[in-house]
Amino acid sequence: MNAFTLKIIALTAMIIDHMGVVFPGQFGFEFRVIGRLAFPIYVYLVAEGFKHTKSPAKFLARLFVFAMISQPVFQIALRGVDSFENVSFFANTNIFYTLFFGGAAISAYKYINKANFSIIALLPLLLFMWLAALFSSDYGAYGVIFVFGMYWIGQANNGNVPKGMQIAVMAGLCLWQHNAIIRFALTGYAGYIPILTWMLIPATLLPVLLVGLYNGKRGPSLKWFFYASYPIHLAVLAIILPG
């Protein structure tokens, strides 16, 4: 499975998820469950991108630009904002903010760390986690940790970490997203959790299996298509937003 296939799966899951947000009466919670596939795949691919890119600055610039482009239609389609005049670029921000903050943490870490590990190199991670929380970006500080963690484990031991270890770390980060469900179940209330809510966990872990099948090859690039698909599909949803 190449990166192109992973992107198609993530894009499809994301659109299905957002349809479930915008049209909850027409599409059930099942659409939100399917949507859990998207974020871990995107995080993994962004971390891989920062591992291989020759120009981190350009990568960050693309994430920033699309964060700005996407914010108005994101808030109108998914956050209940009723007009462009009421759009905020500093609160309830879209996933590109999170990916940008994660990428910025990676870039700062690489710059400070160079060849030798230093605890100081982790300080920017705390800064960008705080910024993600401050801007209330999609997935927030957790998302920043996820992006950084996938990059860090991939680069540990000079990039010689076994694929199984990377997969295990990714699985742990995916499960962390549902720690509230797990804690609730462990306190003896598992029977009160609806089946579809339980399904969020395997849906979030399925990308781990897909990443395990990843062959490291890019496949067709279509870079701008995948970037543009985010604001475009949100714009379509904003236009046909009910009521």
N, C-alpha and C positions, 0 to 999 in steps of 0.2 A: 504494500500500500504506500503510495507516494504522497507528498505534501498536497498536491492538487486534490486528490481524493479526500484527504482529511478536511481541506477547506470547504469542499462541496458539502460534505456531511455537516460541518459546523454551520455553514451558511443556511442550509435547509432547516436544521434544528432551530436556529435563531429566529428565522422567519415564522416557523410554526409557533414558537413560544410567544412571539409578539402578537400573532393573530389571536392567541389565547388571552392575552392581556387586553387587547382592544375590543374583542368580541366575545366576552365571557359567556354571554347568553347563547351564542351560536356554537362555540367551541368549548368543550369541557376542560376540566383540570388536566386531562390527558395531554393536552397541547403544552401545558406548562411543564409536565413531566418530561416530554420529549425534548423540550428546550434545554434541559439540564446537560445535554450532550455538548452544547456549543462552547460554553466558557472554558472548560479544561482544555479543549482542543486548541482554541485560539491562544490561550496562555502558553501552551507548549510550543506552538509554532512561532510566537513572538520571541520566546526565550531562545529557540533555535535560530531565529533570525539575528538576534543580537550576538549569538555565538559565531556566526559565519559572516556577518556583514563587514564590508570594507569601509563603510562610512556610517558609524553610529549616529553622527550628527544629522545626516540626511534621513535616517530611519526615524529618529526622534522628531524631526521636523514634519515628516509625513503624518505621524501619529497626532501631533499637535494641530496641524492644519485640519485634519479630518475630525478632530474633537470639536474644533470651532464650527466647522461646516455643519456637523451633525446635531449640535446642541439645540437649535431652535426646533427642528422637526422631532427630535427625541422628546423634548418637554411637551410639545403639543400632542404627539401621538401616544406617549406612554406615561406622562406625568400630569395630565389634566390641565395644562396651561391653555388658556382660551385664545391667546393672540400673540403675535410676534412681539408686541410692545411689552408684554409681561414676561418674556423669556429672560432667565437669569443664566449667566455664564459662570456663576460662582456657587451655585447650589443645585442639588439634584442633577448631577452631571452624568454624561454618558460613558460608555465603556472605553472609549478612546482616551478619556482622561486617565482611567485606571491603567490602561496599557502604557500610556505616556509616562505616568509616575513610576510604574514598574521598570520601564526602559531607562528612565533617568537614574533610578537607583542602581541599575546594572552598570550604566555608563560611568557613574561616579565611583562605583566600586572598582571597576577596571582601571580607572585613572589613578585612584589612590593606592590600590593594592599592588599594581604592576606585577612583579614576579613573586613577591612574598606576602603571605597573609598578615594582615594587621587588623586588629579590632576596630581601629579608626575607620577602616574602609566600610564598616557596617553602619556607621553613624548616618550617612545619607539615606540609608534604607528607612531609618526611624523618621527622618524628616519627610520623606515622600509618603510614608504611611500616614503621618499626621496630616499632610496636605490632602491625601485622598479622603480622609475622614472629614476634614474641614470643608472640602468641596462636595461632600456626600456623593462621591462618584459611585457608579455601579460596582458593587462588590467591595468598595471601600478599601480599607487597610488590608483586609484579608486578600483582596485581589492583588495588591502590590506584593505582599509576601509570596503569593502563589507564583507570580511572574519571576520574582527574584529567586525563589527557591528552586524553580525548574532550571533556571540558568546556572545557579551555583552548583547544584548537584551534577549537572552535565559537565562543568568545568573542573570539578574537584579532582585531585590527584592527577593534574595535567590532562584532564579529559579521559582518564583511563578507568572511570567508574563503570562497573558492569551495568548493562542495560537493565538487569533485574533490580538493581539498587535504585536506579532512576524511576522505574515503574513503581517500586514500593513507596518511594517518597511522594510520587504523584498521587498514589492511592490514598496515602495518609492526608495529604492536603485536600483531596476531594472529600474525604469523610469529615474533615474538620468543618466543612461548609454546613453539615447537617448535625453538628454536635448537639443542638437543642433536641432534635428528635431522639438521638441516641441516649442522651441524659434522661429524658422523659421516660424512655422505655426501660432503662436500667433502674429507675426508681419504682418499678412495679406497675407501670401504667401502659405497658405495651399493647394491651387489648383495647385501649381507648384510641389508638392511633389508626386512622382510616387506611385502607389498603393502598389507595393512590398516594397518600403521604409517604407510606413506606417505600413506594416505587421510586420516589425521588432519589433514594440512595443508590440502587443499582443503575438508575439512569445516569447519575453523576459518575459512577465507576466504569460504565461502559467505555467512555473515551480512553480510560487507562488501557483496556484491551486493544482498542484501535491503535493507540500510540505504540503498544507492544508489537503490532504488525507493521509499523512504519519502517520502510526500507532505506530511509535517509535520502531518497531521490526527490527532486523537486517536481518533476512532471511539467505539464504546461504551466507557464508562469501566470499570465493574466492578472498581474499584480494590481493594476488600476481597477479592474473589474471588481475584485474582492474588496478593495478599499471603498469604491464608490457604491457598492451594493448596500452598505450600511445606511448612509443617509438617504439613498434613493428609496429603499423599501420603507423606511420610516416616513418619508414624504408621502408615499402612496397611502400608507395607513392613516396619516394625518388628514389627507384629503377625503378619504371615505369614512372617517371617524363617525360613528353613529351619534345622532342627536346634537 
